[in-house]
């Protein structure tokens, strides 16, 4: 439907209650946090997985057990050589006075706890105590003098608490500190008494791991007792803490970069979205075309596509609204003319008594009523055309068959017009298929309008030629007549609404002026175009030609 693209203020109509617009700042903040959350969630999961370090911890535990076994073998060999007496009467046995300080001196530099058990299971020495095991003097490393709780100490405490929350896939038995331990109370020492090295990891009441290794103390292959070495997980935790702190340092740097990039990404998305939303709200609430949608098409991304779509949609909306206003104004103007004539004829007929004059006035009234009926019918067809074109499914249409059928119908209709009726001639290629994709009824409506227009302007006995041709990916449908042609400069105006160029002698109001406008609307909906031109011969106009160009069907 052709429309004038003039700027008009929309009439002040009631627009209903306006819903409150969402706050752009809130939307921006929400989108920013969502982007941050999505980006940081993956990093947090990765960091948690790295901080877990379960396999690394197990490798450190196994390494610690191997180290304890090696140290235990050295300590046991030293005790077997230096702290064992060989008495012909009593046999081989430990020299308690030498064994106790020797155990303490061997274990203390290595940060271990060593306990020596005799063959009968009694404990001989414990590096944690002076004198007998369980004595009054206990050896312990004191912490440095307290100078107040430091920030680093608090961080370490928090770190230790977090680490303890990690699930442990290994089940450990409970380590119990016994006041008077015996060798048969430990599984590892029982194994050592049998000449093998015993290893075990237990967990104390504070949740800390205790690694136990027992090695046999032998002299000439004779097992004289068992040396139990134990150490807590402090060294392992220091190693894990060091690795985790390195991971956290890298993670902190990655977090910083991720936050900056996320904020930048959110701003590149949220700011244009906020501007587009604000502009759309201004368009919704405004009454003129001064509110423009921002142009972000140079971005080349989805935001740019959205901006282009919104701009096109807004332009189409204003165009449609202007078309509706223009259509309403044109309809009011066109309806007002016959109504004015009708009113004048009715008022005049009521005041005169002459029967002939009343008869002529009744004829005028009948013509005006018929004109109104034609006008309202065409207006109704034009107003619902867009909706019908969007609902119906397009199919392949054979233009040859359609033109042949229309020509036969027109030939039947021309029989009632007498011998001076225009003659129709069909000119179609034989071997070239002419098929388009569209709505057959609507394409037929276009061609009927063009044929009817050609019949109106054709001279008595003239010829109307219906032809079709294939031109690349398009099909041209041509309707030619031998009438007076079109006045100069109206080749586009003839497709505007209510434009009328009456043939000589035709009664006013016979045509509504919507036929060609409706035809152009239908052709445009089929992604085609329609144009008009004059047929000239030796510089003289010998008729008019209307050409409808439609895309050819894909199978042609």
Buried (B, 14 or more C-beta within 10 A) or exposed (E): BBBEEEEBEBEEEEEEEEEEEEEBEEBBEEBBEEBBEEBBEEEEEEBEEBBBBEEBBBEBBEEBBEBBBEBBBEBBBBBBEEBBEEEEEEEBBBBBEBBBBBBBEBBBEBEBBBBBBBBEBBBBBBBBBBEEBBEEEEEEEEEEEEEEEEEEEEEEEEBEEEBEEEEEEEEEEEBEEEEEBBBEBBBBBBBBBEEBBBBBBBBBEEEBBBBBBBBBBBBEEBBBBBBBBBBBBEBBBEBBBEBBEEBBEEBEEBBEEBEEEBBEBBBEBBBBBBBBBBBBBBBBEEEEBEBEBEEBBEBEEEBBEBBBEBBEEBBEEBEEEBBEBBBEEBBEEBBEBBEEBBEBBBEBBEEEEEEEEBEBBEEBBEBBEEBBEBBBEBBEBBEEBEEBBEEEEBEEBBBBEBBBEBBEEBEEEBEEEEEEBBEBEBEBEEEEBBBBBBBBEBBBBBBBBBBEBBBBBBBEEBBBBBBBBBEEEBBBBBBBBBBBBBEEEEBEBBBBBBBBBBBEEEEEBBBBBBBBBBBBBBBBBBEBEBBBEBBEEEEEBBBBBBBBBBBBBEEE
